[in-house]
Amino acid sequence: MPMDRAEMLIAWHDHLALSLRRSAHTVRAYHQTAVRLLNALPPGQDWASLAHLDAARLRQHLAERRADGLVNTSAARELSALKAFLAFARAQAGLPDTVAPRLRGPRVKKGLPRPISPDDAVALAELVSEEAEPWIAARDRAVLLLLYGAGLRIAEALSLPASVLPLGERLTITGKGGRQRVIALLPLVREAVADYAAQVPWPLARGEPLFRGAKGGPLSPGMVQRAMARARMALGLPATATPHALRHSFATHLLGAGADLRSLQELLGHASLSSTQIYTRVDAATLLDAYRNAHPRERDA
C-alpha cells in the first residue's frame, strides 16, 4: 500500500536524527537527497518500490543531478546519501541488502588537511583579541584556543554549556554520533575561557550556552569564521587557515610530537581509525615541506 511521501520523509529524518544520531548538517543533506529522489519518481511510491529501484534508473537520476552542475565531490556525497536512503527503504520493506543496485561513484581526489604552524595558530588567536569589543575579542580568542589547544570541532566548542565552568584540567566532550571523549585542557586554554567568562555581559546560567553572540544568543559558527578570516588576512596566511584547520593542526602537531594513532583517535573522537590515519600523510607532507625549504639543493632547484 503506497505511503504518504511526507510520512516516508519523516521516518527517514527520524532514523538519521534519533536512531543514528547524525549531525544536523548530515540530517539536512541526506533528507534533501531523499526529497530530490522522490520528486524525480512517479507518485505512489512505497518502501518496497524504492527498494527495487534498478541501477539504470538511479544512474539516470544522478546524471540529471550532474547536468545541474554537481561536481565530483558533491556527486559522491549525493550517491552516498542515496545508498543510505535505499538501504533504509530495504530495511523498512523487510528485504535483504543483496538486492541493492551496484553503483560506482565518481573518482574524488582526496586532499590533505592543511595544518597551521604552532606560532601561527597562537598568533591567530591573539590577533582576534585586538580587533573587537573587549568581551567579544576574549570570546573569539577562547574559541580559537579551544579548537587548536583541545582539537575540538567548531560545533563542539559552540555547543558547550555554561555548566562546564569553572574549567578543570579535563573536559568531557560529546561529539558526532553521541560519542563522548575526555580531553586535557592546557592552562592557556583554561585561562582564555575564564577571561571570556569574566567579561561576557550576559548571565552564564547552567542551562545556557557558554559562548554568546553580540545580542546574547548562541554564538554562530559564521561569526567565528569571519573573525578568523580577518586575522588570517592580517597575518598573510592562506585561505586554508580556517577554524577547522586548527583542529587539523592539533592532530598533526601531536602526531609529530610522537602521539600514537589510537590515542589520537580517542582525542579527536573519530569512530574509525581510518579517519585518523590521514594525519600520517599530513605529517609526512609537513616534514617533506620542511626538508625542501631547508635543504640547500632543494631550495636552489
C-alpha positions in Angstrom: 0.0 0.0 0.0 1.5 3.4 -1.0 2.6 5.6 1.8 2.3 9.3 2.1 5.5 10.8 0.9 5.7 13.1 4.0 5.4 10.1 6.2 8.4 8.4 4.4 10.5 11.5 4.8 9.6 11.9 8.5 10.6 8.3 9.0 13.9 8.8 7.2 14.6 12.1 9.1 13.9 10.4 12.5 16.1 7.4 11.6 19.0 9.8 10.9 18.5 12.1 13.8 17.3 9.8 16.5 18.5 6.3 15.7 21.8 7.1 14.1 22.3 10.5 15.8 23.8 12.1 12.8 24.8 15.8 12.9 22.2 18.4 12.0 24.2 19.1 8.8 24.2 15.4 7.7 20.5 15.0 8.5 19.6 18.1 6.4 21.7 17.0 3.5 20.5 13.3 3.5 16.9 14.4 3.9 17.2 16.7 0.9 18.7 13.9 -1.2 15.7 11.8 -0.4 13.3 14.7 -1.3 15.0 15.1 -4.7 14.8 11.3 -5.4 11.1 11.1 -4.5 10.4 14.2 -6.6 12.0 12.5 -9.6 9.9 9.4 -9.3 6.2 8.8 -10.1 3.8 9.4 -7.2 2.6 6.4 -5.1 6.0 5.0 -4.1 6.3 2.8 -1.1 9.3 1.3 0.7 9.3 -1.9 -1.5 9.2 0.0 -4.8 12.1 2.2 -3.6 14.0 -0.9 -2.6 13.6 -2.4 -6.1 14.8 0.7 -8.0 17.3 -0.6 -10.5 20.8 0.8 -11.2 19.7 2.3 -14.6 17.0 4.5 -13.0 19.4 5.6 -10.3 22.1 6.4 -12.8 19.6 8.5 -14.8 18.7 10.4 -11.6 22.4 11.0 -10.8 23.1 12.1 -14.4 20.3 14.7 -14.2 21.9 16.0 -11.0 25.2 16.2 -12.7 23.6 18.2 -15.5 22.6 20.7 -12.8 26.3 21.4 -12.2 27.1 18.9 -9.5 30.9 18.4 -9.2 32.6 15.1 -8.4 32.8 15.7 -4.6 29.1 16.7 -4.4 28.1 13.8 -6.7 30.0 11.4 -4.5 28.2 12.7 -1.4 24.8 12.5 -3.2 25.4 8.9 -4.1 26.4 8.0 -0.5 23.2 9.6 0.7 21.1 7.8 -1.9 22.6 4.5 -0.9 21.9 5.1 2.7 18.3 6.1 1.9 17.7 3.0 -0.2 19.3 0.7 2.4 16.7 2.2 4.9 14.0 1.5 2.3 15.1 -2.1 2.1 15.1 -2.5 5.8 11.6 -0.9 6.0 10.3 -3.3 3.3 11.9 -6.3 5.1 14.2 -7.0 2.1 17.8 -8.2 2.3 20.7 -5.9 1.2 21.5 -8.4 -1.5 19.0 -6.6 -3.8 21.0 -3.4 -3.6 21.9 -2.0 -7.1 25.6 -1.8 -7.9 26.6 1.8 -8.4 30.1 3.2 -8.6 30.7 6.9 -7.6 32.9 9.4 -9.4 36.6 9.5 -8.5 37.3 12.1 -5.9 40.9 13.2 -5.3 41.4 13.3 -1.5 43.1 16.4 -0.4 45.2 16.6 2.7 44.2 18.9 5.6 46.5 21.9 5.7 47.9 22.4 9.2 48.9 25.7 10.6 52.2 26.1 12.4 52.0 26.4 16.3 53.2 30.0 16.1 50.6 31.0 13.5 47.8 29.2 15.4 48.6 31.2 18.6 49.1 34.4 16.6 45.6 34.0 15.1 44.0 33.6 18.5 45.9 36.6 19.8 45.1 38.8 16.8 41.4 38.4 17.1 41.7 39.9 20.6 42.9 43.2 19.0 40.1 43.7 16.5 36.8 43.8 18.5 35.0 44.9 21.6 36.9 43.5 24.6 34.5 40.8 25.7 33.9 39.7 22.0 37.7 39.6 21.4 38.1 37.5 24.6 35.3 35.2 23.3 36.9 34.6 19.9 40.3 34.1 21.4 38.9 31.5 23.8 37.1 29.6 21.0 40.1 29.5 18.7 42.3 28.3 21.5 39.8 25.5 22.2 39.9 24.4 18.6 43.7 24.4 18.5 44.6 23.5 22.1 42.0 20.8 22.5 41.2 19.6 18.9 37.5 20.5 19.1 35.3 20.8 16.1 33.7 24.2 15.9 30.3 22.8 16.6 31.6 21.0 19.7 33.1 24.2 21.1 30.0 26.3 20.4 27.7 23.7 22.0 29.5 23.8 25.3 27.1 24.7 28.1 27.9 27.3 30.7 27.8 24.5 33.3 31.3 23.4 32.3 32.6 26.4 34.2 34.9 26.6 36.0 37.1 24.5 33.7 39.3 21.9 35.2 42.2 20.1 33.7 39.9 17.8 31.8 36.7 18.2 29.9 34.2 15.7 28.6 33.0 16.4 25.1 30.1 14.8 23.3 30.9 14.7 19.6 29.5 13.1 16.4 27.2 10.2 16.9 26.9 11.0 20.6 30.4 9.6 21.2 32.0 11.0 24.4 35.7 11.6 24.9 37.7 13.2 27.7 40.3 15.8 26.7 43.0 17.5 28.7 43.0 21.3 28.8 46.2 23.3 28.7 46.4 26.2 31.2 46.5 28.7 28.4 43.1 27.4 27.1 41.5 27.4 30.6 42.8 30.9 31.3 41.3 32.2 27.9 37.9 30.7 28.7 38.0 32.1 32.2 38.9 35.6 30.9 36.0 35.5 28.5 33.6 34.3 31.2 34.7 37.2 33.4 33.9 39.7 30.7 30.8 38.4 28.9 27.8 40.8 29.7 25.3 38.0 29.7 24.5 35.7 32.7 26.0 32.3 32.2 23.3 30.2 33.7 23.9 26.4 33.8 21.3 25.6 31.1 22.6 28.3 28.7 25.3 28.2 26.0 28.8 29.2 27.2 29.6 31.2 24.1 27.3 34.1 23.2 26.6 36.3 20.3 26.6 40.1 20.5 22.9 40.1 21.4 23.1 37.3 24.0 22.0 34.3 21.8 24.1 31.3 21.0 27.3 32.2 19.0 27.1 31.1 15.4 30.0 29.4 13.5 29.9 32.1 10.9 30.9 34.8 13.4 34.0 32.7 14.4 34.8 32.1 10.8 34.7 35.8 9.9 36.8 36.7 12.9 39.4 34.2 11.8 39.3 35.3 8.2 40.1 38.9 9.3 43.0 37.7 11.4 44.2 35.3 8.6 44.4 38.1 6.1 46.2 40.4 8.5 48.8 37.7 9.1 49.1 36.8 5.4 48.0 33.2 5.9 46.3 31.2 3.1 42.6 30.7 2.7 43.0 27.2 4.1 43.7 28.7 7.5 40.1 28.1 8.7 38.7 27.3 12.2 38.6 23.6 11.2 42.3 23.8 10.2 43.1 24.5 13.8 41.7 21.0 14.7 43.8 19.5 11.9 46.8 21.4 13.3 46.2 20.0 16.8 46.2 16.4 15.4 49.2 16.9 13.1 51.4 18.5 15.8 50.5 15.8 18.3 51.4 13.1 15.8 54.7 14.9 15.0 55.4 15.0 18.7 55.1 11.2 19.0 51.5 10.6 19.8 50.2 7.1 18.6 47.3 6.8 16.3 45.0 5.1 18.8 45.4 7.9 21.3 44.9 10.5 18.6 41.7 8.7 17.5 40.4 9.0 21.0 41.3 12.6 21.4 39.7 13.6 18.1 36.6 11.5 18.7 36.9 9.5 15.4 34.6 6.5 15.1 37.1 4.7 12.8 40.9 4.6 12.9 40.9 5.1 9.1 39.7 8.7 9.7 42.8 9.3 11.9 45.3 7.7 9.6 45.1 10.6 7.2 47.3 12.5 9.6 50.2 10.2 9.0 50.1 11.5 5.4 49.8 15.1 6.7 52.7 14.7 9.0 54.8 13.2 6.2 53.9 16.1 3.9 54.8 18.6 6.5 58.2 17.0 7.0 58.8 17.0 3.3 57.9 20.7 3.0 60.4 21.4 5.8 63.1 19.4 4.1 62.5 21.2 0.8 62.7 24.6 2.5 65.8 23.7 4.4 67.9 21.6 2.1 70.3 23.7 0.0 69.9 21.6 -3.2 66.1 21.6 -2.9 65.9 25.3 -2.1 68.2 26.2 -5.1 66.5 23.9 -7.6 
